[in-house]
C-alpha cells in the first residue's frame, strides 16, 4: 500500500497519539461547514469540472460563458486526487465514480505500441504553448492515478502512469543536471533541447534550466518505486530531490526555473509548493533531515507571500508586491496542504497560516445555488486578463476545486476524525 494512502486512511490513529497542542483548535462548527463544503465541491468537480468523458474542462471564461482546455491531463489528474481524498473522508461513492471515469480518460492518452512515443502520454499543454507535450503536465497529474489503483485494486491506472514515467526517465532525464527535458512534440517526437515555447524565455539566451526542469511535481518516480519496487526509480527521484536542495533560492523558492522568473522576481503560486511536497516525500523515504529542512524553508517562504485574508496570489514578487488581479484559490489551498504536513511532522509555526487559508477557502466557495451553474459549488480562483483587441477575460480555473477538495479533506481528517 502506498505511503500516501496509508497516510490518508490511518491519520486518525496517528492523531490520537498526538498531544492536544498539535491540533488546529478549530471550533466544532467547522466540522459541519467542511462536510457541507465538500459535498457541494464533489458535485461541482464531477458534474461541471469534468465532462461526460471524464476530461477536465479547464478554464471557464466568465464573460463569454465558455470553457477552454488548459493542460487537461494535469487538471484531470488533480481532480482525480481531490475527489478520491474527499471520498475517503466522506464515504461519498459518487466521488469515486467521478474519479474512476476521469482515470479512464487519462489512461486513454497513452501512445500505442509502434508509435515513436510508445508508452508516453499525449498530454498536450494547450493555450499559449499549443499542441506540445509539457512533461510537467504529466508528472503533476499522476498521484491520483496511483491512488485510484490503490482504492479500486485496478492496476491499469498505475501501470499507465508508470509507463509514462519510465519514458521520461529513459528519454528526457539528464542525471548530470538532475533535470529532465520538458517539451516534446507529439507529431514528430522531437525533444526540445535548445528552444522554449514559454514567453518569459523569448529573447534570452537559452540555458539548460530553460529547457529542462526538476519535473518532480507529483513525485512520479517515488510512486513508481513504491508500485514496482525498482530501485532505479527511487534513485532518480532522490537525485532530483538532491538537486532541489542544491538549487533552492534563499527565499525558499526555486527562482531559476519557470514558471518562476529570476528576471522579474515573479514567484508562482504552486510550483514551489510542488517541489516542497516532493521533498517531504523524499524525507518519508529516507528520514534525511536535509529534505525536510528544504521543505520547511519553502513553508516559511509561502507564509511571507500569504495575505492577511489568507489568499496567495497567482503572481507574487520578490520585492513584496503582487498581481492583485490573480487571487489563487489553488495556490492558497496547496500551501495549506504543505503547512499541514509540516505541522504533522512537529513544526507548529504554520497554524495561523493554515487557519487563514482554511477560512479563505470556505468563505469564498461559490454557493451551490449560484445562478451560473458553471461556478456553483466550486472553490474560488480568478484571473483577469486584458487582450489587445480590447476584450477583457475573467477566468475561473477548475484547479481551485481540485486543491480545495484535497485541503479540506486533509484538515477534516486532522481535526475531526
N, C-alpha and C positions, 0 to 999 in steps of 0.2 A: 504494500500500500504506500502511495506517495506521501512524502512528509507534509505536503500542503493539505491533503485530505485528512491525514491524521490530525493536523493542527485544527482544522475546522470541526471535526467530529468529536475530538477529545478535549476541546478547550474547557468545557465545564469542569471536568475532573481536575484539570490543572489549576483552575482558578480557585477551587475550593481550598487548595493548599496555600493560597497566597494570602498575605496579610491584607487587612481591610484597607490600609492606606494606599494599596495599589489600585483600588477601584477608582473610577472617574468621579464617583459621588453624585451620579445623576438621580434626580427625584423620580419616584415611581411613575409620574405622568409621562415620562419619556418612553416607557415600555409600550404603552398604547399608541403613542404618536409614531414610533418606529414601525410597529406592526401595521398600522393603517397606511403609513407611507410606503412600505414595501409592497403591500397588496396592490396599491394603485400603480406603482412603478413596474411591477411584474406585468400587469396588463398592458401598460404603455410599451414596454420593451417587446413583448411578444406579438402584440397586435398592430403596433404603429412602427416601431423602430425596425422590425424585421418584416420583410414582405412574405407573401404566401409560400415562397420557395425557401425561406429561412435566411435570406441575404439581408444584410444591413442596408437600410435606405439612405444612410449617410447624413447629409446636411439639409436642413429644412430652411428655405428662404421665406421669411415670414411676410414679406410684402407681396411676392408673387404667389405664395402658397405652393411652391414646387420643391420637391426633394431632388437632390443630385448626389451621385456616387462620390464618395471620398474614402479611399483606401478600404474598400469593403471587406477584405479578408481580415484586416486588423479590427475594424469596428465590429464585425460579426463575432470574431473570436472573443473580444472583450465582453460583448453582450452574453455570450455563452457562459463565460466565467461568472458574470454578475448574476445571471439567472440561476446558476447552479448553487452559488453561495446563498442566495435568497431561498432556494428550495430546501437546502439543508437546515436553515433556520426556521422556516415557516411550515415545512412539510407540504407546500403547495405543489401538487403533482403537475399542474398546468405549466409551472415554471420549468420543470424537467422536460415536458413535451416540447415547449418552445425551444429549449436549448438543444434537444436532440434533432429537431428539424433544421436548426441552424448548423449543427455539426455535419449533417448530411450534405448541406450545400457546400460547406467549407471543404470537405474532402473531395468533392466533385471537381475541384480546381487542379487536382494532381495531373501533371503531364503524363500521357500514356507511354507504355512501352514502345520503343522505337523513335520517340521524339528526341530531338537534340538535347532537350532539357528534361529527359525522363527522370521521374522521381521528384522533381521540384514542383513548386506550386505557381500557377498562373495568377499571381496576386498583383494585378496592375494597380498602380497608385491612383490614377485619375487626376482631376483638377489640373493644376499647372504643370505637373510632371507628366501627365498624359499616359499613354499606353506603354509604360515601362514598369518593370517589377522593382519595387523598392524592398530590399530584403528585410528591412525593419518592419514592413507591413506584415510579413510572415511571422517573424520571431515574436513580436509582442502580441500576436493573436493566438499563440499556441497553448498557453496554460489551460484554457478552458477545454481544449481537445483532450488533454491527458486527464483532466478532472472528469470529463464526460465518459471516457473509457472506464475510469475507476468506479464511477457511480452505476453505470449501466452494465458493466462487465462485457461490453462490446469493444474489443480491442482495435477495431478498424480505425477509430479516430486517432488513437495514439500512434498506430502504425504509419498513417499518412503524415502526421506531424514529424515523426522520426525520420521518415524518408526525406522530407524537405530539409531537416536539419543535417542529415548526412550529406546531402547535395551541397549545402553551404560549406560544411567542413571540408569536403573533397575538392571543391571548385573555387571557393571565394576566400577561404581563411588564409591569412598571412601570419604565421606564427612568429616570424621575426619582428612584426609590428604589434602583435596581439590585437589585430583588427581584421575585419572582413570587408571585401569589396561590397558595395551596396546596390548598385544599379545593374540590372540585366534586361536586355531587350528580348521579349518573348518571341518576336518574329524571326530574328536572326540568331539568337543565342549569344549575342555579343555581351561580354562583360565590360562595363565602362571602367577602364583603368586610368584614363588620363583626361576625363571630362566629367562635368557635373551638370545635371539639369536644374539645380537649385539656384534661385535668383541671387542669393547672397554670395554665391561663388563666381558669378559672372564678372568679367573684367579684372579678375585677380589671377595671379599665378597659381596653377593647380598644384596642390601638395597631396601627399598620401592621406592626410587627415581630412581632405575634402572629398576623396573618392572612396575611402574606407572608414568604417566606424567600429566601435566596440560591438554593436549589434547584439547586446546582451539583454535588451528589453525582452521580458518574458522568460529569461533564463532557460532557453530551449535545451541547450546541451546538458544542463543539470537534470531536467526532466527526462531526457533521453537516457542518461546514465542510470537513473532510478528505474526506468522502464526496461532497459536492455541489459544492464549490468556491464556494459562495455566501458572499460577504463579510459579509452581514448576520449570519450565524451566528457568524462569528469576532468581529465587532464586539460582539454581545450577550454572548458568552462572556467576552471581555476586560473589558467593562463590569462584569459581575458580579464578576469577579476583582478589579477595582479596588475594588469595594465591599467585598470581603472584606478587602483590605489596610486600608481605611479603618476598618472596624468591628471589627477584631481586638482582643481584650482584651489587656492587658499580660501575662497568664499564657500567651498563645499560643493561647487558645481563643476562641470566639465566644459569650460568655455571654448576649447579648441574645436569642438565638434558641433556640426549643425544638428538640430535647429537652434542651439546657442550661437552667438555671433561675437567673437572677440573684438571685431572692429567697432561695432555699435554698442557693445556691452549688453546685448539682449540675452535675457535668461528665459528659456522656455518653461512653461508651467509644469510639464510632465516628464520630459526627457531625463532630467537629473534624478527624479524620484524612481524611475525605472532602473537606473544604474544602482541606486542605493538599495532597492528591493533585491536586485541580483546579489549584491554584496552580503545582504542578510542571509540569502540562500547559501552563499559560499561559507558564511560563518556557521550555518547549521550543519554543513557537511564536514567542516574541518575543526571548528572551535578556535580558529586562528583569529586572535583579537584584532589584527590589522584590518580585517574586513568589517568588523563591527565598528571600529573607530572611524573608518571612512564613511560608513552609513550614518553614523551619528553626526559627522561633520555636515553631511547633506541635510539631515534633520534640522540642525541649527540654522543652516543657510535658508531653508524653506521658511523657518519661523521669522526670519528677517524680512521676507517679502510678503508675508501674510498681513492683510489689512485688519484694522480694528474690528470690522464687521465680520471677519472670518474668511473673506474671499482671497484667493490668489488670482491675479490677472494672467491672461494668456501670455502677455509680454510684460515682464519686469526688466529693469535695467540695473547695472552695477552701480550707477550713481544714485540709486534710490527712487528714481521715477518709474512710472508705469504707464502703459497704454490703457486708460480707463474706459476705452470702448470695448474691452475684451474680458469681462468677468467670466472666469473659467471654472465652472462647477466641477468638471472632471479633474482639473489640477488641484482644486481645493479638497475634493474627496480623496484623491490619491495621496496627497500629503497626509491627510488624516489616517489613511491606512498605514503609511510608513510610520508615523508618530505612534500609532497604537502598537505596532510590532516592537518598536523600540521601548515603549512603556512595558510591554510584557517581558522584555529582556532585562528589566530592572532599572530603566532610565526614565525618571519621573519628571523631567524638565518640561515635557510636552503636554501635560494635562490640559492646561488652558488653551493651547493651540487646538487640541482635539475637540474640546467643547465648543470653541468658536467655529470650527469647521462643521461640526455637527449641527449647531444652531443655524448656520448659513444654509446648509443643505436642506434641513427641514422647513425652514421659513420660506424658502424660495422655490419650493416644488410647485409646478403648475397644478392647479386644482384638478381633481378628477372630473369636475363638472365644467372645466374650461370650455368656452364656446368653440374654440378651434380644436377639433379632435386630434389634430396632428401634434398638439402640445399637451393635452390633458394627461396628467399623471407623471409627466417627465420631470427630471431634475434640471435646474436652471443652468444654462450656459448660453451666452450670446457673443457674437462678434459683429461689429459694424464695419462695413467696407464701402468706400466710395469708388465708383467706376468712372473712367474717363469720359463716358458718354453722358454723364450727369445722373445716372441711376445710382440709387443707394441700395445696399444689401444689408439686411439684418438677419443673421443666421443663428438658428438653434442647432446644436450638434447632439446627435443621439449618444455620443460617447459619454456625455454627462450622466446619463441614466445608467450606463454600464458601470461606471465607477461609483455612482451613488448607491447602487444595489450592493456592491461589494463593501463599501464603507459602512453603511448602516447595518448590514448583516454582521460584520465584524464587531461593531460596537454593541449590538444586541447580545451576541454570544458572550462578549467580555463582561457585560454589566448585568445581564438578566437571566442567563442560563447556567 
